């Protein structure tokens, strides 16, 4: 499946990299809008990362009006980057690209907490 025309060249490159790595039948037309949003958010996250890299070169601890303004911008960028990471994670899970999305909820919880699978103890204990 080729990338839609309304993606930027960067987003189209993400599309080719991810969609091309799977068999042709993996993604259907119904998943196209979610894929497009995933790649748009990936592009925004990349742009934010570049801006944060530039901000890290500055001394953000300076106690001046300029330093205060730069700190404020830095914190806004980190907040936006965190939101983009969350959105990318959510969209990846919806598209079943993450291991977590491939597990049943109970298995995922058990795996996360190291709990054994099986019947809960209260289902096994028989009344006296």
C-alpha positions in Angstrom: 0.0 0.0 0.0 1.5 3.3 -1.1 1.4 6.4 1.2 -1.4 8.8 0.6 -0.6 12.0 -1.3 -1.5 14.3 1.5 1.4 13.1 3.7 4.6 15.1 3.8 7.7 13.5 2.3 9.0 12.7 5.9 5.6 11.1 6.8 5.5 9.2 3.6 9.0 7.8 4.4 7.7 6.6 7.8 4.8 5.0 6.0 7.0 3.1 3.6 9.3 2.0 6.5 6.5 0.6 8.6 3.8 -0.5 6.2 6.4 -2.0 3.9 7.8 -4.1 6.7 4.6 -6.1 7.0 2.8 -8.4 4.6 0.5 -6.6 2.1 -2.6 -7.9 3.8 -1.6 -6.7 7.3 -3.2 -3.2 6.9 -6.5 -2.5 5.2 -8.1 0.6 4.0 -10.0 0.9 7.3 -6.7 1.4 9.1 -5.4 4.1 6.7 -6.7 7.1 8.8 -5.0 5.7 12.0 -1.8 5.1 10.1 -1.8 8.6 8.7 -2.3 10.1 12.2 0.5 7.9 13.6 3.0 9.2 11.0 1.8 12.8 11.5 2.5 12.5 15.2 5.8 10.8 14.6 6.8 13.8 12.4 5.7 16.3 15.1 7.7 14.3 17.7 10.8 14.4 15.5 10.4 18.2 15.1 10.0 18.7 18.9 13.1 16.5 19.5 15.1 18.7 17.2 13.9 21.9 19.0 14.7 20.3 22.4 18.2 19.5 21.2 18.7 23.1 20.3 17.3 24.3 23.6 19.7 21.9 25.5 22.7 23.9 24.1 21.6 26.9 26.1 22.1 27.6 29.7 18.6 27.3 31.1 19.6 28.1 34.7 20.4 31.8 34.1 18.3 34.0 36.4 17.4 36.6 33.9 14.2 37.4 32.0 15.7 35.7 28.9 16.6 32.7 31.0 13.1 32.5 32.4 11.6 32.7 29.0 13.9 30.0 27.6 13.0 27.7 30.6 9.3 28.3 29.9 9.8 27.4 26.3 11.8 24.3 27.2 9.2 23.1 29.6 6.4 23.6 27.0 8.4 21.7 24.4 9.0 18.8 26.9 5.3 18.7 27.7 4.4 18.7 24.0 7.0 15.9 23.3 5.5 13.8 26.2 2.0 14.3 24.7 3.2 13.2 21.3 5.0 10.1 22.7 1.7 9.2 24.5 -0.3 9.6 21.3 2.2 7.6 19.3 2.0 4.8 21.9 -1.8 4.8 21.9 -2.0 4.8 18.1 0.6 2.0 17.9 -1.4 -0.1 20.3 -4.6 0.5 18.4 -2.8 -0.7 15.2 -1.6 -3.7 17.2 2.1 -2.8 16.6 3.1 -3.2 20.2 3.6 -6.4 22.2 1.1 -5.2 24.8 -1.7 -4.9 22.2 -1.1 -8.6 21.3 -1.9 -9.9 24.8 -5.2 -10.4 26.5 -5.7 -7.9 29.2 -5.4 -10.5 32.0 -2.2 -11.9 30.5 -0.7 -8.4 30.2 -1.5 -7.6 33.8 -0.1 -11.0 35.0 3.0 -10.5 33.0 3.5 -6.9 34.2 3.1 -7.9 37.9 4.7 -11.4 37.6 1.5 -13.0 38.8 0.7 -16.6 37.9 -2.1 -17.3 35.5 -4.9 -19.6 36.4 -8.0 -19.4 38.4 -8.1 -16.8 41.2 -7.7 -18.3 44.7 -11.3 -17.4 45.7 -12.6 -19.5 42.8 -10.6 -22.6 43.9 -11.4 -22.5 47.6 -14.5 -24.5 48.4 -16.9 -23.4 51.2 -16.7 -25.3 54.5 
